[in-house]
């Protein structure tokens, strides 16, 4: 088979990207299912041990795309959309 190094490298990159995408998709699906179950079956918020255990579990299953380097979730910043009506008139 006559394949150049560049073509082989490109194909390997495509395979790697596909595998990473599939892994991210599985992590996100797992996290969504967990959050759905959490909403359906609320727990007693006074039980601190259970609350801490659930938070720790949530950290472990949180998708890597949602984590920052220090392990805290990186939620998108809230944007405030304001319209300057006086400027437009």
N, CA, C and O atoms as a CHARMM CRD file, in Angstrom:
* protein
*
  356
    1    1 UNK  N      0.82900  -1.16000   0.00000 PROA 1      0.00000
    2    1 UNK  CA     0.00000   0.00000   0.00000 PROA 1      0.00000
    3    1 UNK  C      0.89000   1.24500   0.00000 PROA 1      0.00000
    4    1 UNK  O      1.75200   1.40000   0.86400 PROA 1      0.00000
    5    2 UNK  N      0.67800   2.10300  -0.94900 PROA 2      0.00000
    6    2 UNK  CA     1.47300   3.32100  -1.04200 PROA 2      0.00000
    7    2 UNK  C      0.73800   4.47000  -0.35900 PROA 2      0.00000
    8    2 UNK  O     -0.20700   5.03900  -0.90500 PROA 2      0.00000
    9    3 UNK  N      1.19300   4.79400   0.84200 PROA 3      0.00000
   10    3 UNK  CA     0.60800   5.88200   1.60900 PROA 3      0.00000
   11    3 UNK  C      1.75100   6.74900   2.10900 PROA 3      0.00000
   12    3 UNK  O      2.74300   6.25000   2.64100 PROA 3      0.00000
   13    4 UNK  N      1.59800   8.03600   1.93100 PROA 4      0.00000
   14    4 UNK  CA     2.63800   8.93200   2.42000 PROA 4      0.00000
   15    4 UNK  C      2.48800   9.11100   3.93000 PROA 4      0.00000
   16    4 UNK  O      1.44400   8.81000   4.50900 PROA 4      0.00000
   17    5 UNK  N      3.53500   9.59800   4.53600 PROA 5      0.00000
   18    5 UNK  CA     3.52400   9.84200   5.97200 PROA 5      0.00000
   19    5 UNK  C      2.43100  10.85500   6.32400 PROA 5      0.00000
   20    5 UNK  O      1.73400  10.70300   7.32700 PROA 5      0.00000
   21    6 UNK  N      2.29100  11.87900   5.49700 PROA 6      0.00000
   22    6 UNK  CA     1.29200  12.91700   5.76800 PROA 6      0.00000
   23    6 UNK  C     -0.12400  12.34000   5.73800 PROA 6      0.00000
   24    6 UNK  O     -0.94900  12.67700   6.58800 PROA 6      0.00000
   25    7 UNK  N     -0.40600  11.47300   4.76400 PROA 7      0.00000
   26    7 UNK  CA    -1.72700  10.85600   4.67400 PROA 7      0.00000
   27    7 UNK  C     -1.98900   9.95100   5.87100 PROA 7      0.00000
   28    7 UNK  O     -3.07900   9.96900   6.44300 PROA 7      0.00000
   29    8 UNK  N     -0.99000   9.16200   6.24700 PROA 8      0.00000
   30    8 UNK  CA    -1.13400   8.26300   7.39600 PROA 8      0.00000
   31    8 UNK  C     -1.35100   9.06300   8.67400 PROA 8      0.00000
   32    8 UNK  O     -2.19100   8.70700   9.50000 PROA 8      0.00000
   33    9 UNK  N     -0.59700  10.14100   8.83400 PROA 9      0.00000
   34    9 UNK  CA    -0.74100  10.98000  10.01700 PROA 9      0.00000
   35    9 UNK  C     -2.12600  11.62700  10.04900 PROA 9      0.00000
   36    9 UNK  O     -2.74900  11.70400  11.10800 PROA 9      0.00000
   37   10 UNK  N     -2.60500  12.08800   8.90900 PROA 10     0.00000
   38   10 UNK  CA    -3.93700  12.67700   8.82600 PROA 10     0.00000
   39   10 UNK  C     -5.01500  11.68200   9.19600 PROA 10     0.00000
   40   10 UNK  O     -5.95700  12.02100   9.91100 PROA 10     0.00000
   41   11 UNK  N     -4.88500  10.45200   8.71400 PROA 11     0.00000
   42   11 UNK  CA    -5.86800   9.41800   9.04800 PROA 11     0.00000
   43   11 UNK  C     -5.83400   9.08000  10.53800 PROA 11     0.00000
   44   11 UNK  O     -6.87900   8.88100  11.15700 PROA 11     0.00000
   45   12 UNK  N     -4.63000   9.01600  11.11100 PROA 12     0.00000
   46   12 UNK  CA    -4.51400   8.73000  12.54400 PROA 12     0.00000
   47   12 UNK  C     -5.14100   9.85200  13.36800 PROA 12     0.00000
   48   12 UNK  O     -5.78000   9.59400  14.38800 PROA 12     0.00000
   49   13 UNK  N     -4.96100  11.09000  12.92800 PROA 13     0.00000
   50   13 UNK  CA    -5.57000  12.22800  13.63100 PROA 13     0.00000
   51   13 UNK  C     -7.08700  12.15900  13.55600 PROA 13     0.00000
   52   13 UNK  O     -7.77200  12.45700  14.53500 PROA 13     0.00000
   53   14 UNK  N     -7.61500  11.76900  12.40400 PROA 14     0.00000
   54   14 UNK  CA    -9.05900  11.64100  12.25300 PROA 14     0.00000
   55   14 UNK  C     -9.61600  10.55200  13.16400 PROA 14     0.00000
   56   14 UNK  O    -10.66600  10.73500  13.77900 PROA 14     0.00000
   57   15 UNK  N     -8.92400   9.42800  13.25300 PROA 15     0.00000
   58   15 UNK  CA    -9.35400   8.33000  14.12100 PROA 15     0.00000
   59   15 UNK  C     -9.31100   8.77500  15.57900 PROA 15     0.00000
   60   15 UNK  O    -10.23200   8.49000  16.34400 PROA 15     0.00000
   61   16 UNK  N     -8.24500   9.47200  15.96400 PROA 16     0.00000
   62   16 UNK  CA    -8.11000   9.96500  17.34000 PROA 16     0.00000
   63   16 UNK  C     -9.22800  10.94700  17.67100 PROA 16     0.00000
   64   16 UNK  O     -9.82800  10.85900  18.74200 PROA 16     0.00000
   65   17 UNK  N     -9.51400  11.87400  16.77000 PROA 17     0.00000
   66   17 UNK  CA   -10.57700  12.84800  17.00100 PROA 17     0.00000
   67   17 UNK  C    -11.93500  12.16700  17.12800 PROA 17     0.00000
   68   17 UNK  O    -12.75600  12.56100  17.95500 PROA 17     0.00000
   69   18 UNK  N    -12.17000  11.15200  16.31400 PROA 18     0.00000
   70   18 UNK  CA   -13.44000  10.42100  16.37300 PROA 18     0.00000
   71   18 UNK  C    -13.59000   9.70700  17.70900 PROA 18     0.00000
   72   18 UNK  O    -14.66700   9.72400  18.30500 PROA 18     0.00000
   73   19 UNK  N    -12.51900   9.08100  18.18000 PROA 19     0.00000
   74   19 UNK  CA   -12.57500   8.38200  19.46500 PROA 19     0.00000
   75   19 UNK  C    -12.78900   9.35800  20.61900 PROA 19     0.00000
   76   19 UNK  O    -13.54800   9.06600  21.54300 PROA 19     0.00000
   77   20 UNK  N    -12.12800  10.50900  20.57500 PROA 20     0.00000
   78   20 UNK  CA   -12.32300  11.51500  21.61500 PROA 20     0.00000
   79   20 UNK  C    -13.75500  12.03900  21.61100 PROA 20     0.00000
   80   20 UNK  O    -14.34900  12.23900  22.67000 PROA 20     0.00000
   81   21 UNK  N    -14.30700  12.26100  20.42300 PROA 21     0.00000
   82   21 UNK  CA   -15.68000  12.72300  20.31800 PROA 21     0.00000
   83   21 UNK  C    -16.64500  11.69400  20.90300 PROA 21     0.00000
   84   21 UNK  O    -17.56300  12.05600  21.63900 PROA 21     0.00000
   85   22 UNK  N    -16.44500  10.42300  20.58400 PROA 22     0.00000
   86   22 UNK  CA   -17.30900   9.37000  21.11500 PROA 22     0.00000
   87   22 UNK  C    -17.20300   9.27400  22.62800 PROA 22     0.00000
   88   22 UNK  O    -18.20700   9.06800  23.31000 PROA 22     0.00000
   89   23 UNK  N    -15.98500   9.42400  23.16200 PROA 23     0.00000
   90   23 UNK  CA   -15.79100   9.38300  24.61100 PROA 23     0.00000
   91   23 UNK  C    -16.48700  10.56400  25.27500 PROA 23     0.00000
   92   23 UNK  O    -17.14800  10.40000  26.30000 PROA 23     0.00000
   93   24 UNK  N    -16.34100  11.75300  24.69500 PROA 24     0.00000
   94   24 UNK  CA   -17.01700  12.93700  25.24100 PROA 24     0.00000
   95   24 UNK  C    -18.52800  12.75900  25.21300 PROA 24     0.00000
   96   24 UNK  O    -19.22300  13.14000  26.15400 PROA 24     0.00000
   97   25 UNK  N    -19.02600  12.18300  24.13800 PROA 25     0.00000
   98   25 UNK  CA   -20.45800  11.95900  24.00700 PROA 25     0.00000
   99   25 UNK  C    -20.96800  11.00900  25.09400 PROA 25     0.00000
  100   25 UNK  O    -22.04300  11.22800  25.65200 PROA 25     0.00000
  101   26 UNK  N    -20.20400   9.96100  25.39500 PROA 26     0.00000
  102   26 UNK  CA   -20.60200   9.01400  26.44100 PROA 26     0.00000
  103   26 UNK  C    -20.58800   9.68800  27.81100 PROA 26     0.00000
  104   26 UNK  O    -21.49400   9.48300  28.61800 PROA 26     0.00000
  105   27 UNK  N    -19.55200  10.49600  28.07200 PROA 27     0.00000
  106   27 UNK  CA   -19.46700  11.18600  29.36100 PROA 27     0.00000
  107   27 UNK  C    -20.63200  12.14600  29.55100 PROA 27     0.00000
  108   27 UNK  O    -21.21600  12.20500  30.63300 PROA 27     0.00000
  109   28 UNK  N    -20.96900  12.88700  28.52400 PROA 28     0.00000
  110   28 UNK  CA   -22.06500  13.84500  28.62100 PROA 28     0.00000
  111   28 UNK  C    -23.39400  13.12100  28.80600 PROA 28     0.00000
  112   28 UNK  O    -24.22900  13.55900  29.59800 PROA 28     0.00000
  113   29 UNK  N    -23.59800  12.03200  28.09500 PROA 29     0.00000
  114   29 UNK  CA   -24.83900  11.25400  28.23700 PROA 29     0.00000
  115   29 UNK  C    -24.97100  10.70400  29.66000 PROA 29     0.00000
  116   29 UNK  O    -26.05700  10.73700  30.24000 PROA 29     0.00000
  117   30 UNK  N    -23.87900  10.20400  30.21800 PROA 30     0.00000
  118   30 UNK  CA   -23.88600   9.67200  31.58200 PROA 30     0.00000
  119   30 UNK  C    -24.22600  10.78900  32.57600 PROA 30     0.00000
  120   30 UNK  O    -25.00900  10.58000  33.50300 PROA 30     0.00000
  121   31 UNK  N    -23.64200  11.96000  32.38200 PROA 31     0.00000
  122   31 UNK  CA   -23.87900  13.08100  33.28200 PROA 31     0.00000
  123   31 UNK  C    -25.32600  13.56500  33.18600 PROA 31     0.00000
  124   31 UNK  O    -25.93200  13.89500  34.20500 PROA 31     0.00000
  125   32 UNK  N    -25.87900  13.61300  31.99100 PROA 32     0.00000
  126   32 UNK  CA   -27.27600  14.02600  31.81300 PROA 32     0.00000
  127   32 UNK  C    -28.21900  13.03900  32.49400 PROA 32     0.00000
  128   32 UNK  O    -29.18600  13.44700  33.13600 PROA 32     0.00000
  129   33 UNK  N    -27.94500  11.75500  32.35900 PROA 33     0.00000
  130   33 UNK  CA   -28.78600  10.74900  33.01400 PROA 33     0.00000
  131   33 UNK  C    -28.72600  10.88700  34.53000 PROA 33     0.00000
  132   33 UNK  O    -29.74000  10.77200  35.21900 PROA 33     0.00000
  133   34 UNK  N    -27.51200  11.13600  35.04000 PROA 34     0.00000
  134   34 UNK  CA   -27.36500  11.31400  36.48400 PROA 34     0.00000
  135   34 UNK  C    -28.15700  12.53200  36.96100 PROA 34     0.00000
  136   34 UNK  O    -28.86500  12.46000  37.96600 PROA 34     0.00000
  137   35 UNK  N    -28.03900  13.64600  36.24400 PROA 35     0.00000
  138   35 UNK  CA   -28.75700  14.85300  36.63900 PROA 35     0.00000
  139   35 UNK  C    -30.27200  14.63700  36.56700 PROA 35     0.00000
  140   35 UNK  O    -31.01600  15.15100  37.40300 PROA 35     0.00000
  141   36 UNK  N    -30.72200  13.88000  35.57400 PROA 36     0.00000
  142   36 UNK  CA   -32.15000  13.58100  35.46400 PROA 36     0.00000
  143   36 UNK  C    -32.63900  12.76200  36.65900 PROA 36     0.00000
  144   36 UNK  O    -33.69100  13.05200  37.22800 PROA 36     0.00000
  145   37 UNK  N    -31.87800  11.75100  37.03000 PROA 37     0.00000
  146   37 UNK  CA   -32.25000  10.93900  38.19300 PROA 37     0.00000
  147   37 UNK  C    -32.21200  11.75900  39.47100 PROA 37     0.00000
  148   37 UNK  O    -33.04500  11.58000  40.36000 PROA 37     0.00000
  149   38 UNK  N    -31.26000  12.64500  39.55600 PROA 38     0.00000
  150   38 UNK  CA   -31.12800  13.50100  40.73800 PROA 38     0.00000
  151   38 UNK  C    -32.35600  14.40800  40.88800 PROA 38     0.00000
  152   38 UNK  O    -32.80700  14.67000  42.00300 PROA 38     0.00000
  153   39 UNK  N    -32.88700  14.87700  39.76900 PROA 39     0.00000
  154   39 UNK  CA   -34.06800  15.73900  39.81600 PROA 39     0.00000
  155   39 UNK  C    -35.32300  14.94900  40.17800 PROA 39     0.00000
  156   39 UNK  O    -36.20900  15.46400  40.86000 PROA 39     0.00000
  157   40 UNK  N    -35.39700  13.71300  39.72500 PROA 40     0.00000
  158   40 UNK  CA   -36.58700  12.89200  39.96700 PROA 40     0.00000
  159   40 UNK  C    -36.63900  12.41600  41.41300 PROA 40     0.00000
  160   40 UNK  O    -37.71200  12.37800  42.01600 PROA 40     0.00000
  161   41 UNK  N    -35.48900  12.05400  41.97300 PROA 41     0.00000
  162   41 UNK  CA   -35.42800  11.54000  43.33600 PROA 41     0.00000
  163   41 UNK  C    -34.59000  12.47000  44.20400 PROA 41     0.00000
  164   41 UNK  O    -33.40700  12.20800  44.42000 PROA 41     0.00000
  165   42 UNK  N    -35.17600  13.54100  44.69900 PROA 42     0.00000
  166   42 UNK  CA   -34.40500  14.44900  45.55300 PROA 42     0.00000
  167   42 UNK  C    -34.02900  13.76300  46.86200 PROA 42     0.00000
  168   42 UNK  O    -34.73700  12.87200  47.33200 PROA 42     0.00000
  169   43 UNK  N    -32.92000  14.18300  47.44000 PROA 43     0.00000
  170   43 UNK  CA   -32.46300  13.59900  48.68800 PROA 43     0.00000
  171   43 UNK  C    -32.66100  14.61000  49.81200 PROA 43     0.00000
  172   43 UNK  O    -32.93400  15.78500  49.57100 PROA 43     0.00000
  173   44 UNK  N    -32.52100  14.13600  51.02700 PROA 44     0.00000
  174   44 UNK  CA   -32.67500  14.99200  52.19700 PROA 44     0.00000
  175   44 UNK  C    -31.45300  15.90500  52.29600 PROA 44     0.00000
  176   44 UNK  O    -30.33800  15.43000  52.51200 PROA 44     0.00000
  177   45 UNK  N    -31.65600  17.18800  52.14200 PROA 45     0.00000
  178   45 UNK  CA   -30.53200  18.12600  52.13500 PROA 45     0.00000
  179   45 UNK  C    -29.91800  18.31100  53.51500 PROA 45     0.00000
  180   45 UNK  O    -28.84600  18.90400  53.63300 PROA 45     0.00000
  181   46 UNK  N    -30.57300  17.81800  54.56100 PROA 46     0.00000
  182   46 UNK  CA   -30.02600  17.93800  55.91300 PROA 46     0.00000
  183   46 UNK  C    -28.96700  16.88500  56.19000 PROA 46     0.00000
  184   46 UNK  O    -28.14400  17.05500  57.08900 PROA 46     0.00000
  185   47 UNK  N    -28.97900  15.80100  55.43100 PROA 47     0.00000
  186   47 UNK  CA   -28.00200  14.72400  55.60900 PROA 47     0.00000
  187   47 UNK  C    -26.69400  15.14300  54.93600 PROA 47     0.00000
  188   47 UNK  O    -26.53900  14.99700  53.72400 PROA 47     0.00000
  189   48 UNK  N    -25.77300  15.65500  55.71400 PROA 48     0.00000
  190   48 UNK  CA   -24.53400  16.21200  55.17100 PROA 48     0.00000
  191   48 UNK  C    -23.62800  15.13400  54.56200 PROA 48     0.00000
  192   48 UNK  O    -22.93600  15.39100  53.57700 PROA 48     0.00000
  193   49 UNK  N    -23.63100  13.94000  55.14000 PROA 49     0.00000
  194   49 UNK  CA   -22.78900  12.86900  54.59200 PROA 49     0.00000
  195   49 UNK  C    -23.26300  12.48000  53.19700 PROA 49     0.00000
  196   49 UNK  O    -22.45900  12.29400  52.28400 PROA 49     0.00000
  197   50 UNK  N    -24.57300  12.36200  53.04800 PROA 50     0.00000
  198   50 UNK  CA   -25.12800  11.99300  51.73800 PROA 50     0.00000
  199   50 UNK  C    -24.87900  13.11000  50.73600 PROA 50     0.00000
  200   50 UNK  O    -24.54900  12.85100  49.57800 PROA 50     0.00000
  201   51 UNK  N    -25.03600  14.33100  51.17400 PROA 51     0.00000
  202   51 UNK  CA   -24.81600  15.47500  50.28200 PROA 51     0.00000
  203   51 UNK  C    -23.36700  15.51800  49.81100 PROA 51     0.00000
  204   51 UNK  O    -23.10300  15.73600  48.62900 PROA 51     0.00000
  205   52 UNK  N    -22.42800  15.30900  50.73300 PROA 52     0.00000
  206   52 UNK  CA   -21.00900  15.31800  50.37800 PROA 52     0.00000
  207   52 UNK  C    -20.67000  14.15400  49.44500 PROA 52     0.00000
  208   52 UNK  O    -19.88600  14.31300  48.50900 PROA 52     0.00000
  209   53 UNK  N    -21.26100  12.98900  49.70300 PROA 53     0.00000
  210   53 UNK  CA   -21.01700  11.82800  48.85100 PROA 53     0.00000
  211   53 UNK  C    -21.54700  12.06700  47.44000 PROA 53     0.00000
  212   53 UNK  O    -20.89400  11.70400  46.46200 PROA 53     0.00000
  213   54 UNK  N    -22.72600  12.67400  47.33200 PROA 54     0.00000
  214   54 UNK  CA   -23.28900  12.96800  46.01600 PROA 54     0.00000
  215   54 UNK  C    -22.45200  14.00500  45.26900 PROA 54     0.00000
  216   54 UNK  O    -22.25600  13.88800  44.05900 PROA 54     0.00000
  217   55 UNK  N    -21.96000  15.01400  45.97800 PROA 55     0.00000
  218   55 UNK  CA   -21.10000  16.01500  45.34500 PROA 55     0.00000
  219   55 UNK  C    -19.80300  15.38600  44.85100 PROA 55     0.00000
  220   55 UNK  O    -19.32500  15.71000  43.76400 PROA 55     0.00000
  221   56 UNK  N    -19.24000  14.49400  45.64700 PROA 56     0.00000
  222   56 UNK  CA   -18.00400  13.81400  45.24600 PROA 56     0.00000
  223   56 UNK  C    -18.24300  12.92500  44.02600 PROA 56     0.00000
  224   56 UNK  O    -17.43300  12.88800  43.10000 PROA 56     0.00000
  225   57 UNK  N    -19.36900  12.21200  44.04100 PROA 57     0.00000
  226   57 UNK  CA   -19.71300  11.36400  42.89700 PROA 57     0.00000
  227   57 UNK  C    -19.91800  12.20700  41.64500 PROA 57     0.00000
  228   57 UNK  O    -19.48700  11.83100  40.55500 PROA 57     0.00000
  229   58 UNK  N    -20.57500  13.34400  41.80900 PROA 58     0.00000
  230   58 UNK  CA   -20.82600  14.22800  40.67500 PROA 58     0.00000
  231   58 UNK  C    -19.51300  14.75000  40.08400 PROA 58     0.00000
  232   58 UNK  O    -19.39700  14.89800  38.86700 PROA 58     0.00000
  233   59 UNK  N    -18.54200  15.02300  40.92500 PROA 59     0.00000
  234   59 UNK  CA   -17.22500  15.46200  40.43600 PROA 59     0.00000
  235   59 UNK  C    -16.56700  14.37700  39.59300 PROA 59     0.00000
  236   59 UNK  O    -15.90400  14.66200  38.59500 PROA 59     0.00000
  237   60 UNK  N    -16.76000  13.12600  40.01000 PROA 60     0.00000
  238   60 UNK  CA   -16.12400  12.01500  39.29200 PROA 60     0.00000
  239   60 UNK  C    -16.76300  11.76100  37.93000 PROA 60     0.00000
  240   60 UNK  O    -16.06600  11.40600  36.97900 PROA 60     0.00000
  241   61 UNK  N    -18.07000  11.93800  37.82600 PROA 61     0.00000
  242   61 UNK  CA   -18.71700  11.63700  36.54500 PROA 61     0.00000
  243   61 UNK  C    -18.89100  12.86300  35.66100 PROA 61     0.00000
  244   61 UNK  O    -19.38800  12.75500  34.54000 PROA 61     0.00000
  245   62 UNK  N    -18.48600  14.02300  36.15700 PROA 62     0.00000
  246   62 UNK  CA   -18.61700  15.23800  35.36000 PROA 62     0.00000
  247   62 UNK  C    -17.75400  15.11000  34.10600 PROA 62     0.00000
  248   62 UNK  O    -16.58800  14.72600  34.19400 PROA 62     0.00000
  249   63 UNK  N    -18.31600  15.42800  32.94600 PROA 63     0.00000
  250   63 UNK  CA   -17.54400  15.33400  31.70300 PROA 63     0.00000
  251   63 UNK  C    -16.29800  16.21700  31.74800 PROA 63     0.00000
  252   63 UNK  O    -16.30700  17.31200  32.30900 PROA 63     0.00000
  253   64 UNK  N    -15.24800  15.71600  31.15200 PROA 64     0.00000
  254   64 UNK  CA   -13.98200  16.44800  31.17600 PROA 64     0.00000
  255   64 UNK  C    -14.09600  17.79400  30.48500 PROA 64     0.00000
  256   64 UNK  O    -13.33200  18.70700  30.79600 PROA 64     0.00000
  257   65 UNK  N    -15.02800  17.93900  29.56000 PROA 65     0.00000
  258   65 UNK  CA   -15.22700  19.22200  28.88300 PROA 65     0.00000
  259   65 UNK  C    -15.78300  20.27600  29.83900 PROA 65     0.00000
  260   65 UNK  O    -15.63600  21.47200  29.59000 PROA 65     0.00000
  261   66 UNK  N    -16.41500  19.84600  30.92100 PROA 66     0.00000
  262   66 UNK  CA   -17.01400  20.77500  31.86500 PROA 66     0.00000
  263   66 UNK  C    -16.09100  21.09300  33.03500 PROA 66     0.00000
  264   66 UNK  O    -16.41900  21.93900  33.86800 PROA 66     0.00000
  265   67 UNK  N    -14.95800  20.43500  33.10800 PROA 67     0.00000
  266   67 UNK  CA   -14.04900  20.64600  34.22900 PROA 67     0.00000
  267   67 UNK  C    -12.98500  21.67300  33.88300 PROA 67     0.00000
  268   67 UNK  O    -12.54200  21.77900  32.73900 PROA 67     0.00000
  269   68 UNK  N    -12.59200  22.41600  34.88400 PROA 68     0.00000
  270   68 UNK  CA   -11.42700  23.26900  34.72600 PROA 68     0.00000
  271   68 UNK  C    -10.23800  22.49300  35.25900 PROA 68     0.00000
  272   68 UNK  O    -10.39200  21.36400  35.72600 PROA 68     0.00000
  273   69 UNK  N     -9.09100  23.06600  35.19700 PROA 69     0.00000
  274   69 UNK  CA    -7.89000  22.35500  35.64700 PROA 69     0.00000
  275   69 UNK  C     -7.89500  22.05000  37.13400 PROA 69     0.00000
  276   69 UNK  O     -7.30000  21.06200  37.56200 PROA 69     0.00000
  277   70 UNK  N     -8.55600  22.88200  37.92700 PROA 70     0.00000
  278   70 UNK  CA    -8.57300  22.65400  39.36900 PROA 70     0.00000
  279   70 UNK  C     -9.72200  21.76000  39.81900 PROA 70     0.00000
  280   70 UNK  O     -9.89700  21.55200  41.02000 PROA 70     0.00000
  281   71 UNK  N    -10.51000  21.22600  38.89000 PROA 71     0.00000
  282   71 UNK  CA   -11.55800  20.28700  39.23100 PROA 71     0.00000
  283   71 UNK  C    -12.91200  20.90700  39.48800 PROA 71     0.00000
  284   71 UNK  O    -13.87100  20.18700  39.76300 PROA 71     0.00000
  285   72 UNK  N    -13.02000  22.21400  39.40900 PROA 72     0.00000
  286   72 UNK  CA   -14.29100  22.88600  39.62100 PROA 72     0.00000
  287   72 UNK  C    -14.98900  23.01600  38.28100 PROA 72     0.00000
  288   72 UNK  O    -14.35300  23.27400  37.25900 PROA 72     0.00000
  289   73 UNK  N    -16.29900  22.83600  38.29300 PROA 73     0.00000
  290   73 UNK  CA   -17.02200  22.89500  37.02800 PROA 73     0.00000
  291   73 UNK  C    -16.92500  24.29200  36.43200 PROA 73     0.00000
  292   73 UNK  O    -16.96100  25.29700  37.14300 PROA 73     0.00000
  293   74 UNK  N    -16.80500  24.32800  35.13600 PROA 74     0.00000
  294   74 UNK  CA   -16.71900  25.60200  34.44100 PROA 74     0.00000
  295   74 UNK  C    -18.05800  25.86400  33.77000 PROA 74     0.00000
  296   74 UNK  O    -18.28400  25.47100  32.62600 PROA 74     0.00000
  297   75 UNK  N    -18.91800  26.51600  34.48100 PROA 75     0.00000
  298   75 UNK  CA   -20.22700  26.82300  33.93000 PROA 75     0.00000
  299   75 UNK  C    -20.08500  28.07000  33.06400 PROA 75     0.00000
  300   75 UNK  O    -19.31800  28.97500  33.39300 PROA 75     0.00000
  301   76 UNK  N    -20.81500  28.11600  31.97300 PROA 76     0.00000
  302   76 UNK  CA   -20.71200  29.30100  31.12800 PROA 76     0.00000
  303   76 UNK  C    -21.16600  30.55000  31.87200 PROA 76     0.00000
  304   76 UNK  O    -22.10300  30.51200  32.66900 PROA 76     0.00000
  305   77 UNK  N    -20.49300  31.63800  31.60000 PROA 77     0.00000
  306   77 UNK  CA   -20.82300  32.89500  32.26700 PROA 77     0.00000
  307   77 UNK  C    -22.20100  33.36800  31.82300 PROA 77     0.00000
  308   77 UNK  O    -22.58100  33.22700  30.66000 PROA 77     0.00000
  309   78 UNK  N    -22.93100  33.92500  32.76100 PROA 78     0.00000
  310   78 UNK  CA   -24.24900  34.46300  32.41900 PROA 78     0.00000
  311   78 UNK  C    -24.05900  35.76800  31.67800 PROA 78     0.00000
  312   78 UNK  O    -23.25700  36.61800  32.06800 PROA 78     0.00000
  313   79 UNK  N    -24.79600  35.90700  30.62500 PROA 79     0.00000
  314   79 UNK  CA   -24.74000  37.13000  29.84400 PROA 79     0.00000
  315   79 UNK  C    -26.01300  37.91200  30.07000 PROA 79     0.00000
  316   79 UNK  O    -27.11100  37.35600  30.09900 PROA 79     0.00000
  317   80 UNK  N    -25.84700  39.18600  30.22600 PROA 80     0.00000
  318   80 UNK  CA   -27.00300  40.05500  30.33600 PROA 80     0.00000
  319   80 UNK  C    -27.13400  40.80300  29.02500 PROA 80     0.00000
  320   80 UNK  O    -26.23100  41.52900  28.61000 PROA 80     0.00000
  321   81 UNK  N    -28.25400  40.61500  28.39400 PROA 81     0.00000
  322   81 UNK  CA   -28.51200  41.29500  27.14100 PROA 81     0.00000
  323   81 UNK  C    -29.35500  42.52900  27.42000 PROA 81     0.00000
  324   81 UNK  O    -30.48400  42.43800  27.90400 PROA 81     0.00000
  325   82 UNK  N    -28.79300  43.66200  27.11100 PROA 82     0.00000
  326   82 UNK  CA   -29.50600  44.91500  27.32700 PROA 82     0.00000
  327   82 UNK  C    -29.62600  45.64300  25.99800 PROA 82     0.00000
  328   82 UNK  O    -28.73400  45.59200  25.15100 PROA 82     0.00000
  329   83 UNK  N    -30.72100  46.29900  25.84800 PROA 83     0.00000
  330   83 UNK  CA   -30.96900  47.04200  24.62700 PROA 83     0.00000
  331   83 UNK  C    -31.05300  48.51700  24.98800 PROA 83     0.00000
  332   83 UNK  O    -31.79200  48.91000  25.89000 PROA 83     0.00000
  333   84 UNK  N    -30.30300  49.30400  24.28600 PROA 84     0.00000
  334   84 UNK  CA   -30.31700  50.73200  24.54100 PROA 84     0.00000
  335   84 UNK  C    -31.33600  51.36800  23.61700 PROA 84     0.00000
  336   84 UNK  O    -31.02800  51.71400  22.47700 PROA 84     0.00000
  337   85 UNK  N    -32.55400  51.51900  24.11900 PROA 85     0.00000
  338   85 UNK  CA   -33.63500  52.04400  23.28700 PROA 85     0.00000
  339   85 UNK  C    -33.40600  53.51600  22.91900 PROA 85     0.00000
  340   85 UNK  O    -33.74700  53.94300  21.81500 PROA 85     0.00000
  341   86 UNK  N    -32.84600  54.26500  23.82100 PROA 86     0.00000
  342   86 UNK  CA   -32.63300  55.68700  23.54600 PROA 86     0.00000
  343   86 UNK  C    -31.61200  55.89700  22.43300 PROA 86     0.00000
  344   86 UNK  O    -31.73300  56.82800  21.63700 PROA 86     0.00000
  345   87 UNK  N    -30.61700  55.03600  22.38200 PROA 87     0.00000
  346   87 UNK  CA   -29.57500  55.15600  21.36400 PROA 87     0.00000
  347   87 UNK  C    -30.11800  54.86700  19.97500 PROA 87     0.00000
  348   87 UNK  O    -29.66600  55.46000  18.99600 PROA 87     0.00000
  349   88 UNK  N    -31.08500  53.95900  19.88000 PROA 88     0.00000
  350   88 UNK  CA   -31.62900  53.56300  18.58300 PROA 88     0.00000
  351   88 UNK  C    -32.64700  54.57100  18.02800 PROA 88     0.00000
  352   88 UNK  O    -32.93400  54.55600  16.83100 PROA 88     0.00000
  353   89 UNK  N    -33.18200  55.42400  18.86500 PROA 89     0.00000
  354   89 UNK  CA   -34.20700  56.37000  18.40200 PROA 89     0.00000
  355   89 UNK  C    -33.62100  57.61400  17.81800 PROA 89     0.00000
  356   89 UNK  O    -34.35800  58.50100  17.38700 PROA 89     0.00000
